[in-house]
Amino acid sequence: MNGYGKYAKPYLSAFIIGPCLMILEVLGEIMLPKLMSLIVNYGVAGRDFGYILRTGLVMAGVAFLMALSGIGGAYFSAKASICFTSDLRRELFAKVQQFSFQNIDDFSTGSLVTRLTNDIQQVQMVMMMVLRLALRAPGMLIGALIMAFIMNYRLAMIILVVIPVLGCVIAAILTTAYPRFGVMQTKLDQLNSGIQEALVNVRVIKSFVREDFEKERFRMANEDLQNNSLRALRIVILTMPVMMLAMNVTTLAVVWYGGNLIIGGRMQVGDLTAFTTYIVQILMSLMMLSMVFLQSSRAMASVKRINEVMRTEIQLTDRESGQRDKRVTLGKVEFRKVSFRYGQKEGDEVLTDISFVAEPGQVVGIIGATGSGKTSLVQLIPRLYDVTAGTVLVDDVDVREYSLKNLRDGVGMVLQKNVLFSGTIEENLRWGKEAAKEQELLSFAKAAQADGFVRALPEGYETDLGQGGVNVSGGQKQRLCIARALLKQPKILILDDSTSAVDTATEAKIRECFRTTLKETTKIIIAQRIGSVEEADMILVLDEGRIIGRGRHEELLASCEAYQEIYYSQRDREREVGA
């Protein structure tokens, strides 16, 4: 838990007060059996009602103080553990937000969700348990042992035989439990990943009638988690019977030996009653300690998983550079002999020797077959990934010299997969510019051809979108995402096949907006339809990660065989549809 002290520091008073109140409760528990033995030995035996009443009132007062201490201790322990893990969860989430795409690829989304929820919850539970029992259980153990030896040291020797045996058993249980809890949390990761994937893609599952397949896949993952959970929890289940057996055997031995002492006149009845209570307290404190250690072993497996995230080196960070305060002002984009691959293995390049220049205000189209590297290319501009070789420059500055914030503030992206968030349409649009005036927001919504359908909705811009924008069509979602990017008014606008779900007339109106409203913005458009980019100042034709053609539409029709093939096949298809 090294490095976790900063989360405890703001709540240090709660971390101290809680255990201290638990110690007061322990002192009361230690006192009560002795007071009871005095009542039996002197009040009952001497038929002294006044003595019984006075001692009984003392016991009632002690019990009342114990109740107050227990409530206070539980409250401060809960406050300390909940606030501690809340801050830890916040920082863990902040760390995940700093992750590059490469970092996220290294962890599954389901695994990150489990670490942010279940693993943090395990830490919270064990911390609360430790705060309530870390001083209480040892305090009760030591206090009860002292009282037992004071009352009858020969009888107390029985405990000294039992404690080492129980210690060995508990150590063996903990050693076995720790790795099993780690495996259990990994299986929970896999289950969460499967659930998330199934829920996000539920429409695809239903359209392909794959519900039975997904149910079977879930059943297998669920049973895997079940079996590994049972394997881990069998250790927990074993702990209680072992402790109860030790408690009962010890109590039986104490009663048998103590009874003989009473018969021989060497011990009073009240003392044996109190002594038996102390034996139970000693064994109960050992049981509590064993549960703390057992839960701690599970929590440590969770802490290890949390630390894996916390200690992950961020793949993309701001460099120490004199250009860190520079902002994108012109929108010039240049690639110089850029190569890129996702993995570490050489020969797996997605892009190879890419070079081109997009001047400020130009429209650059990118055409190519699926898998030719179009999306990978544009993701290098806002530095979602770093190049493997070569340089990407914006305004003649290496993108790695900018701060990530300033670079990405100057770049607007409409991704291939359109993403909207829970909330109103207006709230989603304001992701582009949170402080945008209403007229500004409406203007760019009109430019993206979204205003018309939004106003037709019963609640207009206040319409609440479901998670991921499930209550709008694919074309409407694309137009909202374009409006959001336009509202940002970036110097570089990247559209990754972002008009594929709109009709050609609507797309033409959106392109007209690019020529007028964003005249000075550099537009980089990935498209499947040549009609989407034929008016571009420059078109790049990609094939297997290389540029095999560049120029205007007319030039490529005359010189690039791959471009000709795409153009004529699309024209013939349009004619067939028209016929």
PyMOL commands that set and color helices and strands:
alter all, ss='L'
color gray80, all
select helices_A, chain A and resi 5-44+49-98+101-106+109-133+136-151+153-200+202-207+211-263+269-310+374-379+399-401+404-409+425-429+438-447+451-456+460-462+474-487+504-516+530-532+553-559+561-578
alter helices_A, ss='H'
color red, helices_A
select strands_A, chain A and resi 333-340+351-358+363-368+389-394+397-398+411-414+423-424+464-465+492-496+522-526+538-543+546-551
alter strands_A, ss='S'
color yellow, strands_A
deselect
rebuild
show_as cartoon
